[in-house]
Amino acid sequence: MKLDSFESLLRMAGGFQPAKIFLAANEIDLFTHLSEERDPVQLALDLGVQARGLEILLDALVALGLVDKQQGGYRNAELAQTWLTAGPGYRGHIFKHLNHCWQAWSDLEKILREGHLASPMEKEILGDSERWNHIFINGMDDVTRELAPQVVAQLDLQGVETLMDLGGGPGTYVAAFLERFPQLREVRLFDLPETLEVAREKLAARGLLEQVELIPGDFIRNDLGHGLDAVWISQVLHSQSEVACRLVLEKAWRALNPGGLVLIHEFFLDAERTAPLRAAMFSVHMLVMTDAGRGYTHAEVAAWLGQIGFEGVQWTQVSEDTGVVMGRKPR
């Protein structure tokens, strides 16, 4: 993001406008109703919204390139038709999740002043609301469907036969591990019970449910079992305090066999915690969405692993935005 003029500041400050236009349209499932050309008045009736506001919104979506307009009728442009209409390719869950986060971000100033959550967003997203948990976990599948195979392909799991995906959400990484490493004879997915209901649906749809043991639990309150050759922890630590992160990693240590691997996948920050941009923005997201989470540097996580006793700790960049820190329990 290049900020070099007053106009660039205006563009940045106004960035919420196209975002909210898009998020509001997705929230009311507008794009699913625009697979064919629609009259705005009848469309408003079908959606249960006001015709005047809907037409204004539709025109803005045309300007953004998400909707096409011809002779007063509207239908999806190619991008919206591909990703935002109901069906196998639908990825709208993640945008509903982001819209749900909007209020917490709006309270950023209050959070800075008072030092705590301004709204109960964290509880709603992490399990107290069945609807929002379902949207959140499906959203995680939306964003990792292509990323998971890309990341897993870069990992060396030679000799690993038993693996746990800790906080594995919809099971997208579990599916990628099973496809990439046929030697895996036991795969466990550990997460909250309501989250595992989504994972069950996703894994069943992929024909993998019988190959995965679903383990309900809270990784802060519950132990992780034992007998593991590898523990995969993807996009989990950022939601936790440093104390909780260390606790989770110590539990992983106890669950691992001698010689076992722990692999932590995150939006890692650089040593100054000012780059990359997405990781820095995500750290603010954790500020507004959790009590104690933030972005961590790969050096911080590597140091924790070393203090616990892991050996050969190393960090590898595995995507444009993410990396993996891994360490091995001594034999």
Secondary structure, DSSP 8 states (H G I E B T S, - for coil): ----SHHHHHHHHTTHHHHHHHHHHHHTTTGGGGSS-B-HHHHHHHHTS-HHHHHHHHHHHHHHTSEEEETTEEEE-HHHHHHSSSSTT--THHHHHHHHTHHHHHTHHHHHHHSS-SSTHHHIIIIISHHHHHHHHHHHHHHHTTHHHHHHTT---TT--EEEEET-TTSHHHHHHHHH-TT--EEEEEE-HHHHHHHHHHHHHTT-GGGEEEEE--TTTS---S-EEEEEEES-GGGS-HHHHHHHHHHHHHHEEEEEEEEEEE--B-TTS--SHHHHHHHHHHHHHSSS----BHHHHHHHHHHHT-EEEEEEE-SSS-EEEEEE---
